[in-house]
């Protein structure tokens, strides 16, 4: 696994934990901002893709959260 892929996997896991721990609100916003800053700092050439990736993670986590009562 590449270092960049490992960074993205770690970031997703951090975001998933923050969503389950805090839900929407300022705490989640702070975690999200820190994740974005860290990834963009390491991979500035991928800034646009990082924003899209994080947006897709948020959608994925929202769907998972919504479906928890049904599964």
Backbone as CSV, one residue per row, in Angstrom:
resi,resn,N_x,N_y,N_z,CA_x,CA_y,CA_z,C_x,C_y,C_z
1,UNK,0.849,-1.173,0.000,0.000,0.000,0.000,0.892,1.232,0.000
2,UNK,0.540,2.191,-0.846,1.339,3.401,-0.928,1.129,4.272,0.306
3,UNK,2.076,5.142,0.516,1.996,6.068,1.646,0.774,6.976,1.506
4,UNK,0.498,7.426,0.279,-0.652,8.304,0.062,-1.956,7.558,0.354
5,UNK,-2.061,6.336,-0.091,-3.273,5.535,0.177,-3.440,5.323,1.682
6,UNK,-2.343,5.056,2.370,-2.399,4.875,3.824,-2.861,6.163,4.510
7,UNK,-2.388,7.315,4.019,-2.829,8.595,4.579,-4.332,8.788,4.386
8,UNK,-4.830,8.429,3.196,-6.263,8.569,2.912,-7.074,7.606,3.767
9,UNK,-6.605,6.388,3.920,-7.318,5.419,4.770,-7.388,5.906,6.218
10,UNK,-6.279,6.416,6.719,-6.256,6.961,8.078,-7.230,8.130,8.204
11,UNK,-7.230,9.013,7.218,-8.123,10.175,7.254,-9.583,9.737,7.252
12,UNK,-9.925,8.751,6.424,-11.303,8.259,6.403,-11.680,7.682,7.762
13,UNK,-10.801,6.907,8.352,-11.087,6.317,9.662,-11.254,7.394,10.734
14,UNK,-10.431,8.438,10.673,-10.575,9.555,11.617,-11.928,10.239,11.437
15,UNK,-12.311,10.459,10.190,-13.586,11.105,9.910,-14.755,10.225,10.357
16,UNK,-14.661,8.953,10.085,-15.708,8.013,10.497,-15.862,8.023,12.019
17,UNK,-14.760,8.034,12.720,-14.797,8.076,14.179,-15.426,9.384,14.669
18,UNK,-15.046,10.502,14.052,-15.583,11.801,14.464,-17.091,11.872,14.216
19,UNK,-17.546,11.318,13.103,-18.980,11.320,12.809,-19.725,10.509,13.857
20,UNK,-19.211,9.325,14.179,-19.907,8.476,15.154,-19.804,9.034,16.572
21,UNK,-18.708,9.712,16.857,-18.474,10.243,18.202,-19.216,11.561,18.452
22,UNK,-19.208,12.458,17.459,-19.709,13.814,17.662,-20.979,14.138,16.891
23,UNK,-21.194,13.484,15.753,-22.304,13.881,14.897,-22.023,15.257,14.312
24,UNK,-23.005,15.830,13.626,-22.782,17.145,13.029,-22.565,18.216,14.104
25,UNK,-21.709,19.151,13.793,-21.471,20.242,14.738,-20.048,20.734,14.684
26,UNK,-19.701,21.628,15.596,-18.377,22.254,15.567,-17.219,21.277,15.766
27,UNK,-17.428,20.226,16.569,-16.349,19.256,16.773,-16.022,18.531,15.467
28,UNK,-17.062,18.114,14.756,-16.853,17.440,13.473,-16.212,18.403,12.474
29,UNK,-16.656,19.651,12.461,-16.072,20.647,11.561,-14.579,20.815,11.825
30,UNK,-14.191,20.812,13.089,-12.772,20.965,13.443,-11.957,19.769,12.954
31,UNK,-12.490,18.570,13.151,-11.794,17.360,12.685,-11.690,17.383,11.167
32,UNK,-12.778,17.723,10.507,-12.796,17.780,9.052,-11.775,18.784,8.526
33,UNK,-11.715,19.953,9.137,-10.735,20.955,8.737,-9.307,20.478,8.926
34,UNK,-9.051,19.803,10.024,-7.697,19.287,10.288,-7.310,18.219,9.272
35,UNK,-8.258,17.357,8.937,-7.989,16.308,7.941,-7.686,16.945,6.583
36,UNK,-8.526,17.890,6.166,-8.292,18.569,4.884,-6.935,19.265,4.865
37,UNK,-6.635,20.007,5.913,-5.364,20.726,5.973,-4.181,19.773,5.886
38,UNK,-4.265,18.662,6.608,-3.164,17.698,6.605,-2.969,17.076,5.225
39,UNK,-4.058,16.621,4.611,-3.934,15.977,3.303,-3.473,16.954,2.232
40,UNK,-4.033,18.155,2.231,-3.637,19.152,1.232,-2.197,19.609,1.468
41,UNK,-1.798,19.680,2.727,-0.407,20.021,3.034,0.573,18.989,2.495
42,UNK,0.188,17.731,2.556,1.076,16.670,2.063,0.980,16.486,0.559
43,UNK,-0.207,16.737,-0.012,-0.440,16.486,-1.436,-1.114,17.702,-2.084
44,UNK,-0.418,18.846,-2.115,-1.046,20.070,-2.623,-1.498,19.967,-4.083
45,UNK,-0.835,19.153,-4.862,-1.215,18.993,-6.265,-2.568,18.294,-6.415
46,UNK,-3.041,17.654,-5.352,-4.309,16.924,-5.378,-5.420,17.652,-4.620
47,UNK,-5.267,18.960,-4.406,-6.221,19.686,-3.564,-7.670,19.495,-4.029
48,UNK,-7.918,19.689,-5.308,-9.293,19.557,-5.807,-9.817,18.138,-5.582
49,UNK,-8.999,17.149,-5.885,-9.409,15.748,-5.701,-9.648,15.428,-4.227
50,UNK,-8.871,16.019,-3.346,-9.039,15.792,-1.911,-10.382,16.347,-1.450
51,UNK,-10.750,17.526,-1.925,-12.055,18.088,-1.570,-13.185,17.163,-2.048
52,UNK,-13.063,16.653,-3.263,-14.082,15.744,-3.799,-14.116,14.434,-3.019
53,UNK,-12.951,13.922,-2.671,-12.875,12.670,-1.922,-13.532,12.822,-0.552
54,UNK,-13.234,13.891,0.136,-13.821,14.110,1.457,-15.330,14.293,1.346
55,UNK,-15.788,14.986,0.317,-17.233,15.134,0.117,-17.886,13.770,-0.095
56,UNK,-17.245,12.910,-0.856,-17.810,11.566,-1.079,-17.784,10.748,0.209
57,UNK,-16.767,10.933,1.037,-16.731,10.237,2.327,-17.895,10.677,3.206
58,UNK,-18.171,11.972,3.215,-19.272,12.477,4.029,-20.607,11.901,3.569
59,UNK,-20.798,11.791,2.262,-22.020,11.181,1.734,-22.082,9.723,2.154
60,UNK,-20.994,9.002,1.992,-20.945,7.588,2.372,-21.278,7.410,3.846
61,UNK,-20.679,8.218,4.694,-20.924,8.105,6.134,-22.356,8.483,6.482
62,UNK,-22.919,9.436,5.786,-24.310,9.833,6.015,-25.254,8.681,5.653
63,UNK,-24.987,8.023,4.536,-25.814,6.875,4.122,-25.665,5.741,5.115
64,UNK,-24.452,5.449,5.544,-24.243,4.383,6.529,-24.982,4.681,7.814
65,UNK,-24.921,5.930,8.262,-25.603,6.333,9.492,-27.120,6.207,9.333
66,UNK,-27.615,6.604,8.187,-29.059,6.545,7.917,-29.575,5.112,7.884
67,UNK,-28.768,4.195,7.419,-29.186,2.809,7.254,-28.994,1.954,8.506
68,UNK,-28.341,2.473,9.517,-28.040,1.672,10.700,-29.294,1.084,11.335
69,UNK,-30.363,1.807,11.346,-31.599,1.300,11.950,-32.283,0.234,11.118
70,UNK,-31.931,0.117,9.856,-32.572,-0.820,8.948,-31.809,-2.123,8.778
71,UNK,-30.551,-2.118,9.147,-29.710,-3.309,8.918,-29.636,-4.139,10.177
